[in-house]
Amino acid sequence: MSVTHQELQRNFEQRSFVQTLNGFDWIWASLVLLGTVYAHHYYDALMDGYEVAILYGSALGLVALGWRWKAMRGLSLAVAVISLFATWIYGDELALRDQNFFLKFLISSQSAIMWMSALYVGATFTYFLALLRRSEFIGKVASAMTWSATTMGLVGLMVRWRESYLMGQDIGHIPVSNLYEVFILFAIVTSLIYLYYEGRYRTRAMGGFVLLVISAAVAFLLWYTFDRQAQEIQPLIPALQSYWMKIHVPANFVGYGSFSLAAMIGVAYLIQDRRQSRTGHAMASRIPALEILDDIMYKAIALGFAFFTIATVLGAMWAAEAWGGYWSWDPKETWALIVWLNYAAWLHLRLTKGWRGRVMAWWAVAGLLVTLFAFLGVNMFLSGMHSYGGL
């Protein structure tokens, strides 16, 4: 008895996710877990029980992400190899940063971050050039530049982490402790979320819009570097000497990155909507259809809202441990609540009332301004218990 294609498809869909994994998937999982065990063994003296739990939890998350999104495997392996090469060159001599060719010009933390900055800005222009020329090849170049920039940014953070410990074990810390470091994290997270949707929807036409906000972050980062010498590694202040920072800050910036991406997709939506109404779909072949942009905007906000909620809860738990209370209406906390309520209302109206289209796109763009003030404006203009992140 023959089996139809539809029956085969139905049987495949009924299989559990684990049953769909192949040998390469298990090799990936083994590599990640072996690396994690090695890191635990090598750095055990520097970690407490909570940090060990974070280490293994992050490893399991990376395994799952690599299973779901194959491109993460190549990125992770490239970052691991380059970072380990840099730390091997360093040995125990931080002074080699200005002496060794590879460190000085390529893979010290500051060199890698400068490469990241140049590649992100270059990718922004290349994406728009690909959009205007309708060139698949130029679009592939833009994607390659974005992947390369993300790789160098992650290498920069990994190597910076090691450099901080070379300065002294009492100075060493995960590089998410100040505006300089979190702006790098923001650029990386936003680009990764974008690259996922680029592959998922098989379109590069959104790249220029999303990379604009990343280039803006790079511009701030460069100003902050050259004007304030912010690239210098500083010891952690007591308030930040906690394992909570390792989970609260990254979760927060998945939220910030997702909200920023949604806003820039909202800009693309408004441009496409306006051009279609004026020229009768003349731009339809360049910018994705409104339905696709609307769907990406919704998914990005839903992802950001989930992670921002987790980050807010983690922040409250950190506050209870550090300051004796879960909530104190500190300016940073108050504006975090405003951001949360803003996107909660957006999702509520989308899911219960079916709101879509131009109004929601404008709302997503306006939400970026609210998020930007919560992220940066509070540090610049308001004082409170979070003032250690100020300019």
Secondary structure, DSSP 8 states (H G I E B T S, - for coil): ----HHHHHHHHHHS-TGGG--HHHHHHHHHHHHHHHHHHHHHGGG--HHHHHHHHHHHHHHHHHHHH-THHHHHHHHHHHHHHHHHHHHTT-GGGGGTSHHIIIIISHHHHHHHHHHHHHHHHHHHHHHHHHT-HHHHHHHHHHHHHHHHHHHHHHHHHHHHHHHT-TTT---S-SSHHHHHHHHHHHHHHHHHHHHHHHT--TTHHHHHHHHHHHHHHHHHHHHHH-TTS-----GGG-STTHHHHHHHHHHHHHHHHHHHHHHHHHHHHHHHHHHHSSTTTTTS--HHHHHHHHHHHHHHHHHHHHHHHHHHHHHHHHHHS-S----HHHHHHHHHHHHHHHHHHHHHHS---THHHHHHHHHHHHHHHIIIIIHHHH--STTGGG--
